[in-house]
Amino acid sequence: MSRYAEVYAASQRDAEAFWAEAAQDVTWYKRWDKVFDPYAGQYGRWFPGAECNTAYNCLDRHVEKGRGGQKALIYDSPVTKSQRSYSYSELTLEVATLAGVLIDIGVKKGDRVIVYMPMIPEAVMAMLACARIGAVHSVVFGGFAATELATRLDDARPVAILSASCGIEGARLVAYKPLLDKAIELAIHKPNACLVLQRPMLEAALTSGRDFDWAEAVKLAKANGRKAGCATVAATDPAYILYTSGTTGQPKGVVRDTGGHMVALKWTMKNLYGIEPGEVFWSASDVGWVVGHSYICYAPLLHGATTVVYEGKPVGTPDAGAFWRVIAEHNVSALFTAPTAFRAIKKEDPEGKLIGNYDLRGFRTLFLAGERADPETIKWAERHLGVPVIDHWWQTETGWAIAGNPVGLGMLPVKYGSPTVPMPGYTIDVLDDKGKPVAAGQTGTLAIKLPMPPGCLPTLWGNDARFRKSYVEDFSGYYSTSDAGYRDADGYVYVMARTDDVINVAGHRLSTGQMEEVVAQHKDVAESAVIGVADDMKGQLPAGFIVLNAGVTRDQREIEAEVVQLVRDVIGPVAAFKNVMVVKRLPKTRSGKVLRGTMRAIADGEPWIMPATIDDPAILEEIADTLKGRGMGSKANPSA
């Protein structure tokens, strides 16, 4: 029997008592004046008056409790054919030393530090070193375009940048230093210092007076016994800033506070993910994304688990069995990744044959988040892995799951297409355009009743007004997720699309996500995207893009016709679903989100800007060519 109902009810009945109890699992230098102050900040603040340190809770306290010899971090890099691991004692030494180096190059408590790193252990060390001295880190995905990095420099105004000479994307070497130098040149704000880790596959030229060699600085600090202690910070002080793309083109700096962040993440490890201290938890994400912040760097270490830093891809490094090798070699208990990773694996190995090459007996649970987990992908994973596959839903802004299936409290029945139920602290209503709750089964905007629980953003960096406009002004008393969906009679949440992906076909509001679910049922389809294209007669018409499974040799036009018929059979003629195109691949961000908005702009012939987060810009040209071949779209100038 699941304990979910009683635990959730307790969080609803007395939220302050619930989170005060959860906060007992965090070490505080000073306890809070009150659990929650409803009059502080934009909607209230958690644990005001409390003092703490995140790095201490992630590292030092485990060493002090005699668990310093346990593995804290495993680094696995198929692209460099190397592996390393660090015990809690070793990682604490590395972080304390790097923190000392940061102080020596001029970083103080409250200063911002940009972390521009590949997926290597030093990226996690950089984040923890900032936390140790009370600096506010802002991680920018390694290899991000110089113009985008420059906007973040000007917004965060960092004192220092921590970077590496290069990153590796599959088989491609990406030089970071030229991008970093260009960003500094473009930015109005100039950092005082850059600490650069030289990687042997591509070393970078350092700028005299500004750039410091990471390895040399750490070596000198160790020789001098230079280590920084843990600074005391307020629970309401910012732990980090993480930029998410804004609709205006100006990125939004999501702020994460220190105390509530620790309390929420620590609670999730046992109660949501079912992980015990000492077990290996692998989040196959990147530290540049919120999942990497929460579940590569912070939550596993707060919990005393072992985290995995993986520098590779789900396919191609070397094959579609890469994930199974990592799980088997490092005895991973739970994997958390994006549905798109599994669609890529399914495309390359539709029968799951490579899974049989590895001993996965220690593997218990697969968690998916980041994009909607379509039922066919979940069923494929269940069938071939033989473990529970848990979809859950959250956002950069929330920092942890809004809805999920709490493995640690006892799993609830899985309903395909649903990330299950709200997590403690979240009251979810489905609202119509006037902000009124709608009945079960009806689609609307998914909204969270204020106040948000611990761990969620208190505001945007330096921009309270934009926070209010972006999230809390649309519906009084609510945070708007900008996701469309519904709740069923059992209270299960269904996230169907971003609100701007709900299309209007001749007056009928239809979910592109629902169409994608149907398309995914076709046996030859590996993944798909459905967008709404402008139409003079009906307002919008759906257009589908499908990627076929590896080895499919059937006539593509025949498959397209079958997909059209499938949607008409399941959803009906009201969908007006007629346009389906086979493409080689879909344009995605590096975190796996399909760039539907950019595809829609191309299809409508509107000017569009190359998304900074795109994995491979060439894919958009392929999409434009496919559309042109069907008499649609336009190759509008990306710089327009």
GUGU-625654 format. One record per residue (C-alpha): residue number from 1; residue in one letter; x, y negated, z negated. Coordinates in steps of 0.2 Angstrom, whole numbers, plus 5000, padded with zeros to 4 digits. Each point is the difference from the previous one (the first is absolute). Example, Ala and Ser with C-alpha at 12.3 -4.5 7.8 and 13.67 -1.06 7.14 Angstrom:
BEGIN
<1,"A",<5062,5022,4961>>
<2,"S",<5006,4983,5003>>
//
This chain:
BEGIN
<1,"M",<5000,5000,5000>>
<2,"S",<5006,4983,5004>>
<3,"R",<5002,4987,4986>>
<4,"Y",<4998,4986,5013>>
<5,"A",<4982,4995,4995>>
<6,"E",<5004,4997,4982>>
<7,"V",<5016,4992,5003>>
<8,"Y",<4992,4988,5013>>
<9,"A",<4986,4996,4989>>
<10,"A",<5012,4996,4985>>
<11,"S",<5009,4988,5012>>
<12,"Q",<4983,4992,5004>>
<13,"R",<4993,4999,4983>>
<14,"D",<5016,4991,4992>>
<15,"A",<5013,4996,5013>>
<16,"E",<5011,4992,4987>>
<17,"A",<5000,5015,4988>>
<18,"F",<5004,5011,5015>>
<19,"W",<5015,4991,5006>>
<20,"A",<5006,4996,4983>>
<21,"E",<5001,5019,4997>>
<22,"A",<5008,5002,5017>>
<23,"A",<5013,4987,4996>>
<24,"Q",<5006,5011,4985>>
<25,"D",<5010,5010,5013>>
<26,"V",<5011,4984,5004>>
<27,"T",<5014,4994,4989>>
<28,"W",<4997,4981,4995>>
<29,"Y",<5012,4988,4992>>
<30,"K",<4985,4991,4993>>
<31,"R",<4982,5005,5001>>
<32,"W",<4986,4989,5008>>
<33,"D",<4990,4986,4992>>
<34,"K",<4985,5008,5008>>
<35,"V",<4997,5013,5013>>
<36,"F",<4992,4989,5012>>
<37,"D",<4997,4981,5001>>
<38,"P",<4985,4996,5011>>
<39,"Y",<5005,4982,5001>>
<40,"A",<5017,5001,5006>>
<41,"G",<5006,5001,5018>>
<42,"Q",<4988,5002,5015>>
<43,"Y",<4989,5013,4992>>
<44,"G",<5008,5004,4983>>
<45,"R",<5017,5007,4995>>
<46,"W",<5005,5017,4993>>
<47,"F",<5011,5001,4984>>
<48,"P",<5004,4982,4997>>
<49,"G",<5012,4997,4987>>
<50,"A",<5009,5017,5002>>
<51,"E",<5018,5002,5004>>
<52,"C",<5008,5014,5009>>
<53,"N",<5013,5006,5014>>
<54,"T",<4996,5011,5014>>
<55,"A",<5017,5007,5003>>
<56,"Y",<5001,5004,4982>>
<57,"N",<4984,5010,5001>>
<58,"C",<5006,5009,5017>>
<59,"L",<5018,5004,4994>>
<60,"D",<5007,4996,4983>>
<61,"R",<4986,5007,4989>>
<62,"H",<5001,5017,5009>>
<63,"V",<5019,5001,4996>>
<64,"E",<4997,4994,4982>>
<65,"K",<4987,5015,4998>>
<66,"G",<5014,5012,5005>>
<67,"R",<4995,5003,5018>>
<68,"G",<5014,4991,5008>>
<69,"G",<5006,5016,5009>>
<70,"Q",<4984,5003,5010>>
<71,"K",<5000,4995,5018>>
<72,"A",<4992,4983,5002>>
<73,"L",<5002,4997,5019>>
<74,"I",<5004,5012,5015>>
<75,"Y",<5006,4992,5016>>
<76,"D",<4997,5011,5016>>
<77,"S",<5006,4993,5017>>
<78,"P",<4998,5011,5015>>
<79,"V",<5006,4986,5011>>
<80,"T",<5017,4999,4991>>
<81,"K",<5000,5019,4995>>
<82,"S",<5003,4995,4982>>
<83,"Q",<4992,5002,4983>>
<84,"R",<5004,4993,4983>>
<85,"S",<4991,5000,4983>>
<86,"Y",<5001,4990,4984>>
<87,"S",<4996,5005,4983>>
<88,"Y",<4991,4987,4989>>
<89,"S",<5016,4996,4991>>
<90,"E",<5009,4998,5017>>
<91,"L",<4986,4989,5007>>
<92,"T",<5000,4989,4984>>
<93,"L",<5018,4997,5002>>
<94,"E",<4999,4996,5018>>
<95,"V",<4985,4988,4997>>
<96,"A",<5008,4991,4985>>
<97,"T",<5016,4998,5010>>
<98,"L",<4992,4993,5015>>
<99,"A",<4989,4988,4989>>
<100,"G",<5017,4994,4993>>
<101,"V",<5006,4996,5017>>
<102,"L",<4984,4991,5004>>
<103,"I",<5002,4989,4985>>
<104,"D",<5018,4997,5005>>
<105,"I",<4995,4993,5017>>
<106,"G",<4988,4988,4992>>
<107,"V",<4983,5009,4998>>
<108,"K",<4991,4995,4984>>
<109,"K",<4983,5006,4992>>
<110,"G",<4986,4993,5010>>
<111,"D",<5010,4998,5016>>
<112,"R",<4994,5009,5016>>
<113,"V",<5011,5013,5009>>
<114,"I",<4996,5006,5018>>
<115,"V",<5004,5019,5002>>
<116,"Y",<5002,5004,5018>>
<117,"M",<5005,5018,5000>>
<118,"P",<4999,5017,5009>>
<119,"M",<4993,5016,4991>>
<120,"I",<5016,5003,4989>>
<121,"P",<5002,5002,4981>>
<122,"E",<5007,4982,4999>>
<123,"A",<4983,4993,5005>>
<124,"V",<4992,5007,4985>>
<125,"M",<5015,4994,4989>>
<126,"A",<4998,4983,5007>>
<127,"M",<4982,4999,4995>>
<128,"L",<5004,5007,4982>>
<129,"A",<5015,4988,4998>>
<130,"C",<4988,4985,5004>>
<131,"A",<4988,5007,4987>>
<132,"R",<5014,5003,4987>>
<133,"I",<5005,4981,5000>>
<134,"G",<4982,4993,5002>>
<135,"A",<5003,4995,5018>>
<136,"V",<4985,5001,5012>>
<137,"H",<5004,5011,5015>>
<138,"S",<4992,4999,5017>>
<139,"V",<5003,5015,5011>>
<140,"V",<5000,4997,5019>>
<141,"F",<4999,5015,5011>>
<142,"G",<5018,5004,5006>>
<143,"G",<5002,4994,5019>>
<144,"F",<4985,4988,4999>>
<145,"A",<5002,4986,5013>>
<146,"A",<5010,4985,4996>>
<147,"T",<4986,4988,5002>>
<148,"E",<4989,5010,4988>>
<149,"L",<5014,5001,4987>>
<150,"A",<5003,4981,5002>>
<151,"T",<4981,4997,4995>>
<152,"R",<5003,5010,4984>>
<153,"L",<5016,4991,4996>>
<154,"D",<4991,4984,5001>>
<155,"D",<4985,5006,4990>>
<156,"A",<5009,5009,4986>>
<157,"R",<5016,4989,4999>>
<158,"P",<5012,5014,4995>>
<159,"V",<5016,4996,4991>>
<160,"A",<5008,5016,5008>>
<161,"I",<4997,5014,5013>>
<162,"L",<5004,5018,4998>>
<163,"S",<5003,5009,5016>>
<164,"A",<5009,5013,5010>>
<165,"S",<5010,5000,5016>>
<166,"C",<4988,5011,5009>>
<167,"G",<4985,5012,4999>>
<168,"I",<4996,5015,5010>>
<169,"E",<4983,5002,5008>>
<170,"G",<4999,5018,5007>>
<171,"A",<5015,5001,5012>>
<172,"R",<5001,4981,5001>>
<173,"L",<5013,4989,4991>>
<174,"V",<4993,4983,4995>>
<175,"A",<5013,4987,4995>>
<176,"Y",<4993,4990,4986>>
<177,"K",<5013,4987,4998>>
<178,"P",<4997,4990,5016>>
<179,"L",<4981,5000,4996>>
<180,"L",<5004,4993,4982>>
<181,"D",<5012,4987,5007>>
<182,"K",<4988,4994,5012>>
<183,"A",<4986,4999,4987>>
<184,"I",<5011,4990,4989>>
<185,"E",<5004,4988,5015>>
<186,"L",<4981,4998,5003>>
<187,"A",<4995,4998,4982>>
<188,"I",<4999,4983,4992>>
<189,"H",<5004,5008,4983>>
<190,"K",<5018,5007,5000>>
<191,"P",<5005,5014,4987>>
<192,"N",<5015,4997,4990>>
<193,"A",<5007,5018,5002>>
<194,"C",<4998,5016,5010>>
<195,"L",<5005,5017,4993>>
<196,"V",<5003,5012,5015>>
<197,"L",<5002,5018,4999>>
<198,"Q",<5012,5006,5014>>
<199,"R",<4993,5016,5007>>
<200,"P",<5014,5010,5009>>
<201,"M",<4990,5003,5016>>
<202,"L",<5000,4981,5003>>
<203,"E",<5009,4987,4990>>
<204,"A",<4996,4982,5001>>
<205,"A",<5010,4984,5000>>
<206,"L",<4998,4990,4984>>
<207,"T",<4999,4981,4999>>
<208,"S",<5013,4993,4989>>
<209,"G",<4994,4991,4984>>
<210,"R",<4982,5007,5002>>
<211,"D",<5001,5019,5002>>
<212,"F",<5007,5013,4988>>
<213,"D",<5005,5018,5003>>
<214,"W",<4988,5010,4989>>
<215,"A",<5011,5015,4997>>
<216,"E",<5015,4989,4996>>
<217,"A",<4990,4990,4988>>
<218,"V",<4993,5015,4991>>
<219,"K",<5017,5008,4999>>
<220,"L",<5007,4985,4992>>
<221,"A",<4986,4999,4988>>
<222,"K",<5002,5018,4995>>
<223,"A",<5019,4997,4997>>
<224,"N",<4996,4986,4989>>
<225,"G",<4986,5009,4991>>
<226,"R",<4987,4987,5006>>
<227,"K",<4983,5005,4996>>
<228,"A",<4984,4989,4998>>
<229,"G",<4988,5004,4986>>
<230,"C",<4981,4999,5002>>
<231,"A",<4992,4983,4999>>
<232,"T",<4985,4996,4991>>
<233,"V",<4986,4994,5011>>
<234,"A",<4981,4996,4997>>
<235,"A",<4988,5013,5005>>
<236,"T",<4992,4987,5011>>
<237,"D",<5016,4995,5009>>
<238,"P",<5001,5006,5018>>
<239,"A",<5010,5016,5003>>
<240,"Y",<5000,4998,5019>>
<241,"I",<4993,4991,5015>>
<242,"L",<4995,5011,5015>>
<243,"Y",<4995,4992,5016>>
<244,"T",<4985,5006,5010>>
<245,"S",<4995,4993,5017>>
<246,"G",<4987,4986,4999>>
<247,"T",<4987,4996,5014>>
<248,"T",<5008,4983,5002>>
<249,"G",<5017,5007,5004>>
<250,"Q",<5007,4994,4984>>
<251,"P",<5004,5015,4989>>
<252,"K",<4991,5001,4983>>
<253,"G",<5012,5003,4985>>
<254,"V",<4991,5013,4989>>
<255,"V",<5005,4998,4982>>
<256,"R",<5002,5014,4988>>
<257,"D",<5001,4997,4981>>
<258,"T",<5011,5009,4989>>
<259,"G",<4990,5007,4986>>
<260,"G",<4984,5006,5008>>
<261,"H",<5010,5007,5015>>
<262,"M",<5009,5012,4988>>
<263,"V",<4984,5005,4991>>
<264,"A",<4990,5004,5015>>
<265,"L",<5014,5009,5009>>
<266,"K",<5005,5011,4985>>
<267,"W",<4981,5005,4998>>
<268,"T",<4999,5005,5018>>
<269,"M",<5014,5013,5000>>
<270,"K",<4992,5012,4988>>
<271,"N",<4982,4996,5002>>
<272,"L",<4998,4997,5019>>
<273,"Y",<5015,5010,5007>>
<274,"G",<5001,5013,4987>>
<275,"I",<5019,4999,4998>>
<276,"E",<5010,5004,4984>>
<277,"P",<5016,4992,4994>>
<278,"G",<5015,5010,5008>>
<279,"E",<4990,5005,5016>>
<280,"V",<5005,4994,5017>>
<281,"F",<4988,4987,5008>>
<282,"W",<5003,4995,5019>>
<283,"S",<4993,4985,5008>>
<284,"A",<5004,5001,5018>>
<285,"S",<4999,4981,5003>>
<286,"D",<5012,4986,5000>>
<287,"V",<5005,4988,4986>>
<288,"G",<4995,4985,5012>>
<289,"W",<4981,5005,4997>>
<290,"V",<4990,5000,4985>>
<291,"V",<4999,5019,4999>>
<292,"G",<5019,5000,4999>>
<293,"H",<5000,4987,4986>>
<294,"S",<4987,5009,4990>>
<295,"Y",<5004,5019,5003>>
<296,"I",<5018,5001,5006>>
<297,"C",<5008,4987,4988>>
<298,"Y",<4989,4997,4985>>
<299,"A",<4987,5012,4995>>
<300,"P",<5010,5017,5001>>
<301,"L",<5014,4992,4989>>
<302,"L",<4988,4992,4988>>
<303,"H",<4993,5017,4997>>
<304,"G",<5017,5009,4999>>
<305,"A",<4997,5010,5016>>
<306,"T",<5013,5002,5014>>
<307,"T",<4997,4989,5016>>
<308,"V",<5006,5004,5018>>
<309,"V",<5007,4987,5011>>
<310,"Y",<4999,5007,5018>>
<311,"E",<5009,4992,5015>>
<312,"G",<4991,5008,5014>>
<313,"K",<4984,5003,5010>>
<314,"P",<4986,5013,4999>>
<315,"V",<5005,5006,5017>>
<316,"G",<5016,4999,5010>>
<317,"T",<5012,5000,4986>>
<318,"P",<5003,5014,5006>>
<319,"D",<4982,5007,5002>>
<320,"A",<4982,5001,4994>>
<321,"G",<5006,5011,4985>>
<322,"A",<5010,4986,4992>>
<323,"F",<4988,4997,4986>>
<324,"W",<4999,5019,4996>>
<325,"R",<5019,5001,4999>>
<326,"V",<5000,4985,4987>>
<327,"I",<4986,5008,4990>>
<328,"A",<5009,5017,4999>>
<329,"E",<5017,4994,4997>>
<330,"H",<4996,4988,4986>>
<331,"N",<4985,5009,4992>>
<332,"V",<4988,4986,5003>>
<333,"S",<4984,5002,4990>>
<334,"A",<4990,4987,5010>>
<335,"L",<5002,4990,5016>>
<336,"F",<4992,4983,5003>>
<337,"T",<5000,4994,5018>>
<338,"A",<4990,4992,5014>>
<339,"P",<4987,5009,5010>>
<340,"T",<5009,4995,5016>>
<341,"A",<5016,5010,4994>>
<342,"F",<4989,5015,5000>>
<343,"R",<4992,4996,5017>>
<344,"A",<5018,4999,5007>>
<345,"I",<5004,5017,4992>>
<346,"K",<4984,5008,5006>>
<347,"K",<5003,4993,5018>>
<348,"E",<5017,5008,5001>>
<349,"D",<4996,5016,4991>>
<350,"P",<4981,5003,5002>>
<351,"E",<5001,5018,4993>>
<352,"G",<5010,4995,4985>>
<353,"K",<5013,5013,5005>>
<354,"L",<5015,4991,4992>>
<355,"I",<4992,5000,4983>>
<356,"G",<5003,5019,4999>>
<357,"N",<5019,4997,5000>>
<358,"Y",<5000,4992,4983>>
<359,"D",<4996,5006,4982>>
<360,"L",<4987,4988,4994>>
<361,"R",<4994,5009,4985>>
<362,"G",<5004,4986,4988>>
<363,"F",<4990,4988,5011>>
<364,"R",<4983,4996,4992>>
<365,"T",<4992,4984,5007>>
<366,"L",<5000,4989,5016>>
<367,"F",<4994,4982,4998>>
<368,"L",<4996,4989,5015>>
<369,"A",<4997,4982,5001>>
<370,"G",<5004,4985,5011>>
<371,"E",<4987,5003,5014>>
<372,"R",<4984,5009,5000>>
<373,"A",<5003,5019,4998>>
<374,"D",<4989,5007,5013>>
<375,"P",<4992,5017,4995>>
<376,"E",<5009,5010,5014>>
<377,"T",<5017,4995,4994>>
<378,"I",<4995,5004,4982>>
<379,"K",<4993,5017,5005>>
<380,"W",<5016,5004,5011>>
<381,"A",<5011,4996,4984>>
<382,"E",<4989,5011,4989>>
<383,"R",<5000,5014,5012>>
<384,"H",<5018,5001,5003>>
<385,"L",<5007,4995,4983>>
<386,"G",<4988,5008,4988>>
<387,"V",<5000,4986,4988>>
<388,"P",<4987,4986,4995>>
<389,"V",<5001,4985,5012>>
<390,"I",<4995,4985,4991>>
<391,"D",<4995,4984,5009>>
<392,"H",<5000,4984,4990>>
<393,"W",<4998,4981,5004>>
<394,"W",<5009,4985,4994>>
<395,"Q",<5008,4984,5007>>
<396,"T",<5016,4990,4999>>
<397,"E",<4990,4988,4989>>
<398,"T",<4995,5013,4987>>
<399,"G",<5016,5010,4998>>
<400,"W",<4992,5016,4996>>
<401,"A",<4985,5010,5005>>
<402,"I",<4982,4992,5000>>
<403,"A",<4992,5017,5003>>
<404,"G",<5007,5017,4999>>
<405,"N",<4998,5018,4994>>
<406,"P",<5008,5001,4983>>
<407,"V",<5010,5016,5000>>
<408,"G",<5006,4997,4983>>
<409,"L",<4983,4999,4993>>
<410,"G",<4994,5014,5010>>
<411,"M",<4996,4999,5018>>
<412,"L",<4982,4996,5006>>
<413,"P",<4993,5009,5015>>
<414,"V",<5008,4993,5016>>
<415,"K",<4988,4992,5013>>
<416,"Y",<5009,4998,5017>>
<417,"G",<5001,4982,5005>>
<418,"S",<4999,4993,4982>>
<419,"P",<5015,4995,4989>>
<420,"T",<4988,5006,4986>>
<421,"V",<4995,4988,4985>>
<422,"P",<5006,4984,4992>>
<423,"M",<5014,5001,4988>>
<424,"P",<4999,4993,4982>>
<425,"G",<5000,4981,5000>>
<426,"Y",<4991,4999,5017>>
<427,"T",<4982,4996,5002>>
<428,"I",<4996,5002,5019>>
<429,"D",<4984,4993,5008>>
<430,"V",<4995,5000,5018>>
<431,"L",<4994,4982,5004>>
<432,"D",<4990,4993,5015>>
<433,"D",<5005,4984,5008>>
<434,"K",<4991,4990,4987>>
<435,"G",<5009,5009,4986>>
<436,"K",<4986,5011,4994>>
<437,"P",<5003,5018,4996>>
<438,"V",<4993,5012,5013>>
<439,"A",<4992,5017,4997>>
<440,"A",<5010,5017,5001>>
<441,"G",<5005,5005,5017>>
<442,"Q",<4999,4982,5007>>
<443,"T",<5015,4992,5007>>
<444,"G",<5007,4983,4994>>
<445,"T",<5016,4992,4993>>
<446,"L",<5008,5010,4987>>
<447,"A",<5003,4988,4985>>
<448,"I",<5008,5002,4983>>
<449,"K",<4991,4991,4985>>
<450,"L",<5011,4988,4991>>
<451,"P",<5011,5001,4990>>
<452,"M",<5012,5012,5010>>
<453,"P",<5009,5013,4989>>
<454,"P",<5018,4999,4994>>
<455,"G",<5013,5002,5014>>
<456,"C",<4989,4990,5013>>
<457,"L",<5006,4983,5007>>
<458,"P",<4997,4985,4988>>
<459,"T",<5002,4988,5015>>
<460,"L",<5011,4996,5015>>
<461,"W",<5017,4993,4998>>
<462,"G",<4999,4982,4999>>
<463,"N",<4983,4999,5007>>
<464,"D",<4985,5002,4988>>
<465,"A",<4988,4991,5013>>
<466,"R",<5004,5013,5014>>
<467,"F",<4998,5014,4987>>
<468,"R",<4982,4994,4996>>
<469,"K",<4996,4997,5019>>
<470,"S",<5007,5017,5005>>
<471,"Y",<4992,5011,4987>>
<472,"V",<4988,4993,4988>>
<473,"E",<4990,4986,5008>>
<474,"D",<4990,5011,5012>>
<475,"F",<4990,5008,4986>>
<476,"S",<4998,4992,4983>>
<477,"G",<5006,5011,4986>>
<478,"Y",<5009,5012,5012>>
<479,"Y",<5016,5004,5009>>
<480,"S",<4997,5003,5018>>
<481,"T",<5010,5015,5007>>
<482,"S",<4996,4995,5018>>
<483,"D",<4996,5018,5003>>
<484,"A",<4984,5006,5006>>
<485,"G",<4992,5016,4993>>
<486,"Y",<4986,5007,4989>>
<487,"R",<4997,5011,4985>>
<488,"D",<4990,5016,5000>>
<489,"A",<4987,5006,4988>>
<490,"D",<5014,5008,4989>>
<491,"G",<5010,4984,4999>>
<492,"Y",<5013,5005,5012>>
<493,"V",<5008,4986,5010>>
<494,"Y",<5002,5001,5019>>
<495,"V",<5012,4987,5008>>
<496,"M",<4995,4999,5018>>
<497,"A",<5010,4985,5007>>
<498,"R",<5007,4983,4997>>
<499,"T",<4985,4988,5000>>
<500,"D",<5006,4993,5017>>
<501,"D",<5001,5018,5007>>
<502,"V",<4981,5002,4998>>
<503,"I",<4994,4996,5018>>
<504,"N",<4983,4993,5005>>
<505,"V",<4993,5010,5015>>
<506,"A",<4984,4992,5006>>
<507,"G",<4995,4995,4983>>
<508,"H",<5005,5017,4992>>
<509,"R",<5015,4999,4987>>
<510,"L",<5010,5015,5003>>
<511,"S",<5016,5006,4991>>
<512,"T",<5015,5004,5011>>
<513,"G",<5006,5011,4986>>
<514,"Q",<4985,5011,5002>>
<515,"M",<5003,5001,5019>>
<516,"E",<5018,5005,4996>>
<517,"E",<4995,5014,4989>>
<518,"V",<4989,5007,5014>>
<519,"V",<5014,4999,5013>>
<520,"A",<5012,5009,4988>>
<521,"Q",<4989,5015,5000>>
<522,"H",<5005,5004,5018>>
<523,"K",<5013,5014,5000>>
<524,"D",<5012,4991,5012>>
<525,"V",<5001,4984,4991>>
<526,"A",<5014,4996,4988>>
<527,"E",<4995,4982,4996>>
<528,"S",<4989,4986,5006>>
<529,"A",<4996,4982,4998>>
<530,"V",<4983,4992,5004>>
<531,"I",<4998,4981,5002>>
<532,"G",<4986,4989,5005>>
<533,"V",<5003,4991,5017>>
<534,"A",<4990,4984,5005>>
<535,"D",<4985,5003,5012>>
<536,"D",<4989,4987,5008>>
<537,"M",<4985,5011,4999>>
<538,"K",<5001,5009,4983>>
<539,"G",<5012,4988,4990>>
<540,"Q",<5013,5014,4997>>
<541,"L",<5003,5018,5007>>
<542,"P",<5011,5013,4992>>
<543,"A",<5015,5006,5009>>
<544,"G",<5010,5015,4994>>
<545,"F",<5018,5004,5002>>
<546,"I",<5005,5018,4997>>
<547,"V",<5017,5009,4998>>
<548,"L",<5000,5018,5004>>
<549,"N",<5008,5015,4991>>
<550,"A",<5017,5005,5006>>
<551,"G",<4998,5014,5014>>
<552,"V",<4983,4995,5006>>
<553,"T",<5001,5001,5019>>
<554,"R",<4981,4998,5004>>
<555,"D",<4994,4987,5012>>
<556,"Q",<5000,4984,4990>>
<557,"R",<4984,4993,5008>>
<558,"E",<4991,5016,4995>>
<559,"I",<5005,4998,4982>>
<560,"E",<4995,4981,5000>>
<561,"A",<4983,5005,5006>>
<562,"E",<4998,5014,4987>>
<563,"V",<5004,4987,4986>>
<564,"V",<4987,4988,5007>>
<565,"Q",<4987,5013,4999>>
<566,"L",<5006,5005,4983>>
<567,"V",<4996,4983,4993>>
<568,"R",<4984,4999,5009>>
<569,"D",<4994,5016,4993>>
<570,"V",<5005,4996,4982>>
<571,"I",<4997,4981,4999>>
<572,"G",<4988,4998,5014>>
<573,"P",<4998,4989,5016>>
<574,"V",<4999,4985,4988>>
<575,"A",<5019,5000,4999>>
<576,"A",<5001,4996,5018>>
<577,"F",<5016,5010,5000>>
<578,"K",<5006,5002,5018>>
<579,"N",<5019,4994,5001>>
<580,"V",<5013,5013,4994>>
<581,"M",<5018,4999,5005>>
<582,"V",<5014,5012,4998>>
<583,"V",<5016,4992,4994>>
<584,"K",<5017,5006,4995>>
<585,"R",<5000,4992,4983>>
<586,"L",<4991,4987,4990>>
<587,"P",<5008,4984,4994>>
<588,"K",<5003,5000,4981>>
<589,"T",<5008,4991,4986>>
<590,"R",<5015,5008,4992>>
<591,"S",<4989,5005,4986>>
<592,"G",<4989,5010,5012>>
<593,"K",<4985,4988,5002>>
<594,"V",<4993,4999,5018>>
<595,"L",<5000,4982,5007>>
<596,"R",<4982,5000,5005>>
<597,"G",<4999,4981,5000>>
<598,"T",<5014,4998,5012>>
<599,"M",<4993,5013,5011>>
<600,"R",<4983,4991,5000>>
<601,"A",<5008,4984,5005>>
<602,"I",<5009,5008,5015>>
<603,"A",<4984,5008,5005>>
<604,"D",<4990,4984,4999>>
<605,"G",<5014,4991,5010>>
<606,"E",<5003,4988,4985>>
<607,"P",<5018,4993,4996>>
<608,"W",<5008,5011,4987>>
<609,"I",<5016,4999,4989>>
<610,"M",<5012,5015,4999>>
<611,"P",<4996,5006,4982>>
<612,"A",<5016,4999,4989>>
<613,"T",<4996,5017,4992>>
<614,"I",<4999,5010,5017>>
<615,"D",<5010,5016,5001>>
<616,"D",<5003,4999,5018>>
<617,"P",<4996,4985,5011>>
<618,"A",<5000,5009,5016>>
<619,"I",<4984,5010,4995>>
<620,"L",<4989,4984,5002>>
<621,"E",<5006,4999,5019>>
<622,"E",<4995,5018,5002>>
<623,"I",<4983,4995,4993>>
<624,"A",<4998,4985,5011>>
<625,"D",<5005,5010,5015>>
<626,"T",<4987,5014,4996>>
<627,"L",<4986,4986,4998>>
<628,"K",<5005,4992,5016>>
<629,"G",<4999,5017,5009>>
<630,"R",<4982,5000,4994>>
<631,"G",<4996,4983,5005>>
<632,"M",<5001,4993,4983>>
<633,"G",<5011,4989,4989>>
<634,"S",<5014,4988,5004>>
<635,"K",<5019,4999,4997>>
<636,"A",<4998,4984,4991>>
<637,"N",<5017,4992,4996>>
<638,"P",<5004,5007,4982>>
<639,"S",<5008,4983,4996>>
<640,"A",<4984,4990,5004>>
//
